[in-house]
Amino acid sequence: MHRGECRTDNLSPWPGVARAGERLDHDEFMRRLLALQPIDDGGYLDTIGEIYLNRVRRVNDAARAASIASYEDGGLSRVFSAMLRAPDWNGAPQQAFRFFLEQHIKFDTDDAGGHGSLSRHLVSSDDILPLWAAFREILATAVPQLSHPVGAF
């Protein structure tokens, strides 16, 4: 999985984010795509990101390691697929994010060496639930519309 997410060219090229053949970590790809459209939110997103990281860091290492399979073997693919149903993908940052999501679904669902198949041996338990709860909370806090039932607007 490290080879698929760190110092890899599997997200390049993407205009304004990664040059053809450029090897970079996936978090660097995200940092660059976010720089395409800066958000002046008074530090709000940084604050909720720090809260999320603090919650995750309080979970024991064994549960954090076991959670990898739940994320990589279907969990994030379902979340990312739901995100891809958004109706509007206008602008360079949104297009780059859509590409990122689509590629990650491919990375996770490839049965011949994808992240899901590489992490399936990790056995998870209810110990991973606080991690998913923290993930849900950061999404709902960053995008409050996600907390409302469809048609509630």
N, C-alpha and C positions, 0 to 999 in steps of 0.2 A: 504494500500500500504506500509505503514511503516513496518508492520509485514512481508511483502514479500521481503523487500529490506534491512532491518537492523536487526542485531543480529539474523540471520536466518541460518538454515543448508540446505537451498534448493540448494546450489551450492557445497555441500560437499557430498562425498569426491572428491577431485581431487589431483592426485599425485603431491607433491611438492608445493601445494598451500593451500589445506584445508584438515584437517584430517576428518575421518568418524565422522559424527555427530557434527562437529565443527560449532558453531554459529558465524557468522561474517557478517559485512556489505558488500554489494556488491562492494563498492569502495575499501575495504580492499582486497577482492578477486582479483580485478584488479591490485592493487598495488603489491601484491605478484606475480601474473603471469608476470607482467612487470619485476620484479626482477629476474626472471628466465633467462632473456636474456637482460642484461643491454645495453643501447644504449649510445654511446659517441657522442652526437650531439652538444656539446658545449653549452648546455642549450637551444637550439632552440625550442624543444617541450615545455619546461617549459615556454618560452617566449610567444609562441602562445597560450598556455593554459591560461596564465595570461591575455592576450589580450581578449580572449573569455570570461573569467569570468568578466572582467571589462565591456564588452559590455552587458552581461546578467544583471549585477547588476545595470545598468543604466535604465533598463526597470522596469516600476512600478510593485509593488507587485501583483496587481489584474491581470495584463496580465500574469505575471509569473505563478500565480496559475492556471489561465485558460488554459495556454499552456500545463499543465499536461495531459489533455484529448487528445490533438492533438498528443502528444508524445506516450502516453500509449495506446491509442485506434486506433492503426493502423500505425501511423507515423513512429515510430522507428522499428516496425515489418517489414515495407517495406524496410527501410534502412538496417536493419540487414539481411533480406533475400537477398538483393542485395550483401552485403558483403560475404555472404555464397556461392555465385557463384564463388568466387575466386578459381582458379584452384589448388593452392598449399597450403597445411596446414601442412608443415613439421616442426617438432620440438615440444618440450613440450609447449613453450609459445603459439605457434599458435594453437595447439590442445586445450589448456585451453581457449583461446579466442573464438575459434569456439564453444566449449561447452557453454561458457557464452552467446554467441549470440543465440544459439539454445534454451537454457533455457529461455532467456528473451522473445523470440517469444512465447513460451508456456505460460509464466507468463502473457503476455499482451493479448493474444487471447483467454484465457479460459473464456467462457461466464458465467461460474458458479463461479464467484468471482475473475476472473483475473483482472489485473490492468486496462484494457480497460473498463470492465463493472463497476469497482469501480469509475472510473473518468468520465464516460459519462455525468453525470449531470452537469459538469462544462461547462459553455457556453463560447466559445471563439469567438473572433472577429479578425479583421485585426491587432489589437494591438499585437498579438503574432508573426506577421511576422518578426519583428527584431530578435526574438529569433531563428527562423528557418534560417534566413539569417546568423546569427552568427554561427550556427551549420554548415551550408554549407561552410562558410568561413574557419572554423577551419579544416574541413575535406579536403577541396581543398588545404589549405596551408600545412597541414601535409603530404598529399599524392597528390602531384601535378598531377599525372597521372589521378586522378579522374576528372580533369577539361578538359581533352581532349576527343573528341568524339571517340567512338569505331572505331578502324581501322586507327586512325590518327598517329599511331607510325610507 
